[in-house]
Amino acid sequence: AESGLPLASTIEMLDLESKELLTKTNSDATTGEYLACIHTGSNVMLNVSNPGYPFYSENFQLEKSYTELSPYRKDIRLKPAEVGTAFILKNIFFDFNQSQLKEESFLELDRLVEYLKHNNVKIEIGGHTDDQGTDDYNDKLSHNRAKAVYDYIIQKGIPVDRLSYKGYGKRKPIADNSTEVGRAANRRTEFIIVK
């Protein structure tokens, strides 16, 4: 993300519902390019990892077919693990107005656990909401969602002294709350490197 230079990274695509690995490939160390095949219509978790960087994840669904000659292009920029840097966990799911993690979230959280096992960093889990509802309601919901993620990670064996959590409610939007797309972006879970 900072230098724009290519990286050799591992790219995985998994079906979020079946947890099936759809494809796994590596990017070219010289060009950074990769080619991966996936099924259209699947709810896909894209995970990109490189040992020197926190993983990148995204959730997407392709409705249209692409070919090797005319591929769907996805540029991914890995951010270094620096204190204060936030990483959005894009495959964390909750039911409406609920704070219990949906099962589709476990793939992503297990990636975070693996990252923490292999990297000596301390993180804060942050929960965020859109601007719908009262301040008190959003503060409580974001707090409870951040705690649910925290509890999952603790249960997987990460020491308590390497984690904290906080609900920010609607105070830190990253998009315009006047549209549904913007509100969806603001409803997020992220982790911040604190040490």
SEGUNU-163997 format. One line per 4 residues: number of its first residue (from 0); for each residue z negated, y, x of C-alpha. Coordinates in Angstrom, 3 decimals. Layout:
<atoms>
NUM> Z,Y,X | ...
</atoms>
This chain:
<atoms>
0> 0.000,0.000,0.000 | -0.725,2.428,2.846 | 1.959,1.677,5.439 | 4.717,0.283,3.222
4> 5.256,-2.491,5.776 | 6.100,-6.018,4.577 | 3.506,-8.792,4.615 | 3.646,-12.556,4.592
8> 1.668,-13.435,1.479 | 1.223,-16.330,-0.902 | 2.531,-15.765,-4.416 | 1.304,-17.979,-7.249
12> 2.176,-17.891,-10.925 | 0.008,-19.790,-13.364 | 0.205,-20.331,-17.101 | -2.978,-18.688,-18.419
16> -3.264,-21.000,-21.409 | -2.631,-24.388,-19.776 | -3.843,-23.285,-16.297 | -0.748,-25.048,-14.931
20> 0.630,-23.810,-11.621 | 4.156,-22.701,-12.498 | 5.278,-21.805,-9.011 | 3.914,-21.122,-5.543
24> 5.858,-19.511,-2.733 | 5.446,-17.284,0.306 | 6.979,-13.916,1.012 | 9.113,-13.477,4.116
28> 7.039,-11.967,6.952 | 9.946,-9.795,8.109 | 11.220,-8.432,4.801 | 8.301,-9.067,2.441
32> 10.752,-10.524,-0.093 | 10.134,-13.597,-2.234 | 11.901,-15.434,-5.033 | 10.003,-17.372,-7.672
36> 11.096,-19.119,-10.851 | 9.037,-19.030,-14.043 | 9.568,-19.886,-17.693 | 10.240,-17.086,-20.142
40> 7.759,-16.762,-22.975 | 4.766,-17.950,-20.929 | 1.672,-15.797,-20.536 | 1.618,-15.690,-16.750
44> -1.023,-14.781,-14.199 | 0.575,-13.494,-11.016 | -1.694,-13.832,-7.988 | -0.767,-12.524,-4.529
48> -3.006,-13.264,-1.573 | -3.124,-12.523,2.128 | -6.222,-13.347,4.216 | -6.615,-9.742,5.365
52> -6.545,-8.155,1.895 | -8.239,-8.481,-1.480 | -5.975,-10.419,-3.832 | -3.649,-8.728,-6.292
56> -3.340,-10.043,-9.816 | -1.379,-9.152,-12.887 | -0.683,-10.535,-16.316 | 2.819,-10.463,-17.726
60> 5.297,-12.218,-19.967 | 9.056,-12.268,-19.524 | 11.032,-12.418,-22.750 | 14.456,-12.178,-21.135
64> 16.083,-14.614,-18.695 | 16.925,-13.491,-15.173 | 18.974,-15.172,-12.450 | 18.876,-15.460,-8.681
68> 21.751,-12.968,-8.506 | 20.102,-10.615,-10.977 | 16.327,-11.184,-10.654 | 13.406,-9.427,-12.262
72> 12.099,-7.242,-9.456 | 8.359,-6.904,-8.880 | 7.158,-4.862,-5.902 | 3.536,-5.557,-5.010
76> 1.510,-3.358,-2.706 | -1.684,-4.879,-1.346 | -4.561,-2.464,-0.741 | -6.867,-2.965,2.256
80> -10.552,-3.719,1.692 | -12.052,-0.311,2.334 | -15.346,1.010,1.007 | -14.753,2.867,-2.251
84> -11.466,1.132,-3.088 | -11.231,-0.202,-6.658 | -9.281,-3.326,-7.609 | -8.464,-3.900,-11.279
88> -8.906,-7.467,-12.508 | -5.977,-7.694,-14.906 | -6.671,-11.199,-16.197 | -10.167,-10.702,-17.597
92> -10.219,-11.113,-21.368 | -12.756,-10.519,-24.124 | -12.423,-10.705,-27.882 | -12.437,-7.364,-29.713
96> -15.883,-5.717,-29.541 | -17.320,-8.769,-27.719 | -18.718,-9.296,-24.231 | -18.351,-13.068,-23.891
100> -15.653,-14.001,-21.379 | -12.652,-15.831,-22.779 | -11.689,-19.035,-20.993 | -8.392,-17.475,-19.828
104> -10.504,-15.241,-17.550 | -11.821,-18.084,-15.413 | -8.684,-18.445,-13.253 | -8.945,-14.836,-12.152
108> -12.688,-14.944,-11.653 | -12.382,-18.088,-9.547 | -9.941,-16.185,-7.303 | -12.523,-13.430,-6.931
112> -15.210,-15.996,-6.072 | -12.938,-17.499,-3.390 | -12.256,-14.049,-1.963 | -16.008,-13.353,-1.779
116> -16.687,-16.712,-0.109 | -14.251,-15.901,2.704 | -14.944,-12.172,3.139 | -18.283,-10.572,3.920
120> -18.124,-7.668,1.479 | -20.443,-6.315,-1.184 | -18.903,-5.329,-4.505 | -19.770,-3.591,-7.726
124> -18.309,-4.961,-10.957 | -17.344,-2.076,-13.232 | -16.742,-2.306,-16.965 | -14.646,0.377,-18.693
128> -13.620,1.155,-22.276 | -11.193,3.459,-24.031 | -12.429,6.537,-25.934 | -12.665,4.875,-29.343
132> -16.245,4.681,-30.657 | -19.433,6.451,-29.678 | -20.648,7.039,-26.138 | -23.653,4.759,-26.684
136> -21.514,1.953,-28.090 | -18.984,2.132,-25.248 | -21.720,2.316,-22.603 | -23.394,-0.806,-23.993
140> -20.123,-2.760,-24.404 | -18.896,-1.925,-20.889 | -22.334,-2.762,-19.435 | -22.419,-6.145,-21.195
144> -18.864,-7.001,-20.125 | -19.563,-6.105,-16.487 | -22.727,-8.223,-16.637 | -20.772,-11.194,-18.039
148> -18.462,-11.075,-15.007 | -21.447,-10.640,-12.673 | -23.225,-13.643,-14.238 | -20.119,-15.834,-13.866
152> -19.809,-14.980,-10.159 | -23.524,-15.599,-9.540 | -23.259,-18.997,-11.256 | -20.496,-19.894,-8.786
156> -22.839,-19.430,-5.834 | -22.238,-15.886,-4.596 | -25.587,-14.377,-3.456 | -27.102,-11.754,-5.752
160> -27.483,-9.260,-2.888 | -23.690,-9.025,-2.542 | -23.105,-7.990,-6.146 | -24.008,-5.278,-8.602
164> -22.583,-4.259,-11.956 | -22.305,-1.129,-14.052 | -20.853,-0.114,-17.388 | -18.980,3.175,-17.230
168> -18.021,3.340,-20.897 | -15.185,5.809,-21.401 | -16.119,8.165,-18.531 | -13.485,7.013,-15.991
172> -10.107,6.732,-17.744 | -7.042,5.888,-15.662 | -4.548,6.625,-18.456 | -4.074,8.831,-21.521
176> -6.250,7.691,-24.441 | -3.832,9.196,-26.981 | -1.558,6.100,-26.884 | -2.306,2.403,-27.372
180> -0.757,1.634,-23.961 | -3.091,4.152,-22.338 | -6.140,2.888,-24.218 | -5.295,-0.698,-23.176
184> -5.129,0.394,-19.518 | -8.517,2.089,-19.821 | -10.143,-1.064,-21.240 | -10.532,-2.818,-17.915
188> -12.774,-4.678,-15.523 | -12.587,-3.855,-11.838 | -14.449,-4.407,-8.638 | -15.184,-1.760,-6.025
192> -15.933,-2.511,-2.379 | -19.300,-0.907,-1.670 | -19.966,-2.371,1.804
</atoms>
